[in-house]
């Protein structure tokens, strides 16, 4: 297939570039045909019912799962639950395994004041997760347990299955730490 359908000649008013699967720029993208996609293994399995893996399990008419009669009973609130500003009330069932506490909890509370589509909310929640890791290490040390941070990070598995990736991460981390130390020492002078 040619990648250029039209070539500009002396007197042609337009020069239009096309790609075999995109069509003219003016037309917009073109959907590939079934024949053009047939080389992809498994493509189109949903076109013919005989090729669908779930067919033996499907029933006609389809199964109907009855909704819960009435409202679900409200789960008791034994810990602080953070609720989105965009959702009224609290859902009937919610997780209580990791209630907000400490500095990470303060960051989470502040993050939940922002709307769900606000980038600040998600960046604050990511920061709270990182702070929570450090808090967890501190709690372990306070209880007399020395955490094996490298094992918890999966270093052994990484060494066995992705040695090149681990070496790359170590080199990058070393470069970042080395640069930070160099800049701090340079600032002190």
C-alpha positions as CSV (number, residue, x, y, z in Angstrom):
1,X,0.0,0.0,0.0
2,X,1.2,3.5,-0.7
3,X,1.5,5.9,2.2
4,X,0.8,8.9,-0.1
5,X,-2.3,8.8,-2.2
6,X,-1.9,12.2,-3.7
7,X,1.4,13.8,-4.8
8,X,1.7,17.5,-5.5
9,X,2.3,18.3,-9.1
10,X,3.0,21.7,-10.7
11,X,-0.5,23.1,-10.7
12,X,-2.1,20.9,-8.0
13,X,-3.8,23.0,-5.4
14,X,-3.7,20.6,-2.5
15,X,-1.2,18.1,-1.1
16,X,-3.0,15.5,1.0
17,X,-1.2,12.9,3.1
18,X,-2.9,9.7,3.9
19,X,-2.2,6.6,5.8
20,X,-3.8,3.3,4.9
21,X,-5.8,3.1,8.1
22,X,-6.4,6.8,8.6
23,X,-7.8,8.1,5.4
24,X,-7.6,11.7,4.3
25,X,-6.9,14.4,6.9
26,X,-10.2,16.1,5.9
27,X,-12.2,12.8,6.3
28,X,-10.8,12.0,9.8
29,X,-9.7,8.5,10.9
30,X,-11.0,5.5,9.0
31,X,-11.9,2.3,10.9
32,X,-10.0,-0.7,9.7
33,X,-12.0,-3.4,8.0
34,X,-12.4,-6.9,9.3
35,X,-10.0,-8.3,6.7
36,X,-7.3,-5.8,7.8
37,X,-7.6,-7.0,11.4
38,X,-8.0,-10.7,10.8
39,X,-4.3,-11.3,11.3
40,X,-4.7,-10.5,15.1
41,X,-5.2,-13.8,17.0
42,X,-8.5,-13.8,18.7
43,X,-9.8,-10.6,17.0
44,X,-13.4,-10.8,16.2
45,X,-14.2,-13.6,18.7
46,X,-17.4,-11.7,19.6
47,X,-18.6,-11.5,16.1
48,X,-19.7,-15.1,15.7
49,X,-21.5,-16.6,18.7
50,X,-19.8,-20.0,18.0
51,X,-16.4,-18.3,18.7
52,X,-17.4,-16.8,22.0
53,X,-15.7,-18.6,25.0
54,X,-18.7,-18.0,27.3
55,X,-21.3,-19.4,25.1
56,X,-21.6,-22.8,26.8
57,X,-22.2,-20.9,30.1
58,X,-24.6,-18.3,28.7
59,X,-28.3,-18.9,29.2
60,X,-31.2,-17.5,27.2
61,X,-32.9,-15.6,28.6
62,X,-29.9,-14.2,30.5
63,X,-29.8,-14.9,34.2
64,X,-31.2,-12.2,36.4
65,X,-29.7,-11.4,39.7
66,X,-32.4,-10.1,42.0
67,X,-31.5,-6.8,43.6
68,X,-31.5,-6.6,47.4
69,X,-35.0,-6.1,48.7
70,X,-35.2,-2.7,50.3
71,X,-32.2,-0.8,51.4
72,X,-29.0,-2.4,52.7
73,X,-28.5,-1.9,56.4
74,X,-25.9,0.8,57.2
75,X,-22.6,-0.5,58.4
76,X,-21.7,1.0,61.7
77,X,-19.0,3.6,61.7
78,X,-16.4,2.5,64.2
79,X,-13.5,4.5,62.7
80,X,-13.3,7.8,60.8
81,X,-14.5,7.5,57.2
82,X,-13.4,10.0,54.6
83,X,-16.3,10.9,52.3
84,X,-16.1,12.6,48.9
85,X,-17.4,16.1,48.6
86,X,-19.4,15.0,45.5
87,X,-21.3,12.2,47.1
88,X,-24.0,12.9,49.6
89,X,-23.9,10.7,52.7
90,X,-21.9,7.6,53.2
91,X,-22.3,4.3,51.3
92,X,-23.9,1.4,53.2
93,X,-20.7,-0.6,53.1
94,X,-17.2,0.7,53.3
95,X,-13.6,-0.3,54.2
96,X,-12.3,0.2,57.7
97,X,-8.9,-1.6,57.6
98,X,-6.8,1.6,57.2
99,X,-8.5,4.5,59.0
100,X,-6.7,7.9,58.6
101,X,-4.2,8.6,61.4
102,X,-1.0,10.7,61.9
103,X,0.5,13.0,59.4
104,X,-0.7,10.8,56.5
105,X,-4.3,11.0,57.9
106,X,-4.0,14.8,58.0
107,X,-2.9,14.9,54.4
108,X,-5.8,12.6,53.4
109,X,-8.4,14.8,55.2
110,X,-7.1,17.8,53.4
111,X,-7.2,15.9,50.1
112,X,-10.8,14.9,50.6
113,X,-11.8,18.6,50.7
114,X,-11.0,18.8,46.9
115,X,-13.2,17.4,44.1
116,X,-12.5,14.0,42.7
117,X,-11.5,15.5,39.4
118,X,-8.9,17.8,41.0
119,X,-5.3,16.9,40.4
120,X,-4.4,18.3,43.9
121,X,-6.6,15.7,45.5
122,X,-4.8,12.7,43.9
123,X,-1.3,14.2,44.3
124,X,-2.1,14.7,48.0
125,X,-3.4,11.1,48.3
126,X,-0.2,9.8,46.7
127,X,1.9,11.8,49.1
128,X,-0.2,10.5,52.0
129,X,0.5,6.9,50.9
130,X,4.3,7.6,50.9
131,X,4.1,9.3,54.3
132,X,2.1,6.3,55.6
133,X,5.0,4.0,54.5
134,X,7.4,6.0,56.6
135,X,5.0,6.1,59.5
136,X,4.6,2.3,59.3
137,X,8.4,1.8,59.5
138,X,8.4,4.2,62.5
139,X,5.7,2.1,64.2
140,X,7.6,-1.1,63.5
141,X,10.7,0.4,65.1
142,X,8.7,1.7,68.1
143,X,7.4,-1.8,68.7
144,X,10.9,-3.3,68.6
145,X,10.5,-4.8,65.1
146,X,13.1,-4.0,62.5
147,X,11.4,-4.1,59.2
148,X,13.1,-5.8,56.3
149,X,12.4,-3.0,53.8
150,X,14.3,-4.6,50.9
151,X,12.4,-7.8,51.2
152,X,9.1,-6.0,51.4
153,X,10.0,-4.1,48.3
154,X,10.5,-7.4,46.4
155,X,14.3,-6.9,45.8
156,X,14.9,-10.7,45.9
157,X,12.3,-11.4,43.2
158,X,13.4,-8.4,41.2
159,X,17.0,-9.7,41.3
160,X,15.9,-13.2,40.2
161,X,13.4,-12.1,37.4
162,X,14.4,-8.6,36.3
163,X,18.1,-8.1,37.1
164,X,18.6,-5.5,34.4
165,X,15.7,-3.4,35.6
166,X,16.9,-3.6,39.2
167,X,20.4,-2.5,38.2
168,X,18.9,0.4,36.2
169,X,16.8,1.5,39.2
170,X,19.8,1.3,41.5
171,X,22.0,3.3,39.1
172,X,19.2,6.0,38.8
173,X,18.7,6.1,42.6
174,X,22.4,6.4,43.2
175,X,22.7,9.2,40.7
176,X,19.8,11.1,42.3
177,X,21.2,10.6,45.8
178,X,24.7,11.5,44.6
179,X,23.5,14.7,42.9
180,X,21.5,15.7,46.0
181,X,24.6,15.2,48.3
182,X,26.8,17.1,45.9
183,X,24.3,20.0,45.7
184,X,23.9,20.2,49.5
185,X,27.7,20.2,50.1
186,X,28.1,22.8,47.4
187,X,25.5,25.0,49.1
188,X,27.3,24.7,52.4
189,X,30.5,26.2,51.0
